[in-house]
Amino acid sequence: MPEKESHAVIEGSSPPAVFVSSRNYPRLAIGPMVPELHGDTSLLDEPERWLGKSFEEILSYRKMLVRGLVNVNRKEVIEPNEKIVRLHELLISSRPVDSILKLSKPPTVKVSLSEFVPPLGPYGEMVELRIFPSNSDRRIEKVYYDIDMKAEEAIFYLYTQNSSVNTIQKVLSLGMIGLKSKRKIIPTRWSITAVDEIIGRKLIEMIKDYETIDSYRVYSFEIYRNKYVAILIPSKWKFEWIEAWFPSTLWNQDSNGPYIEGDYEGYSGRKDYARVGGCYYSVRLAIAEHLLHERRQAGALILREVYPGFFARIGVWNVRESVRTMMKGKYSSHETFEDALLNAMSYLKIRLEEWSKISKIIRQEMLQTKLNGG
């Protein structure tokens, strides 16, 4: 008797979604993510719409998406094989794509959590992918076929055409933009930080042409056992992001007190990678977006306290969307930095003395006050 076929077939509408693993780089495992669900599945892979959803809801979205994985070399995209072409067609689609994903065996049921990328659900070795594309997203189609457009130009073009940051990250990761000879597939986690960094940097160059805000402002926002506070300063652009992890949190499970770290850039920006990682660039992007919307320039000090019980690693989208939401809210206006700082501290548990040890902006502004006779 012939052996029973062990293939698993997943049929449903991909959001559309793809994932590129960083394991075993430069060999990469790439593939689509397909739920056993038809219709509008876009919410399953749109972090911009998740803020305020419970961790359980977010995990339920991601558990539905089955990843098919196939090994490729990062430069195979220059002359893509059929499987890569199918994935490109998937991402060019303007809405969820009916797909048939065949795996070599039933998927491994496992949820993977990361501080960089959204949670990942079941996975298996991809044997075949069939898709039935919808209408093309003309914005993605334009940059995909323009093999003379540099990757940074393509990223910013898509952003200015209202493509979501999440969409742009996927397009970059799958090697769909840039000069023909330089296109390559990169891990999803790398593409997330790259897109945040590139868009943020370009927005900052634009806001430098504007007048500064005319008062000190304090914003605050709390969600998922995280407190965010922002102080905007009437000065030329400078930026600082500081996060404090209390004991019994993801990055501080043993300490007797909060673990605080941060990073800073002045008017001319930075050339090295921020020590605090991808969140720095996600927050910088959110602040630059807000200032560009106002057509104003400012210095920005953003503080985050992470409270006990926060262990969920659900990706940097959480920080980006939290700060975006905070900056759309109301703020208090102050005449002096001292008044703004006092107000900011009223939202936080850590004392000013501790923040001052880390914050370059606090020390700069306090010194300037003394020099001015305050």
Summary of the structure (lengths in Angstrom):
residues: 374
radius of gyration: 22.4
end to end distance: 91.1
largest distance: 93.3
contacts: 1220
relative contact order: 0.13
helix: 36%
strand: 26%
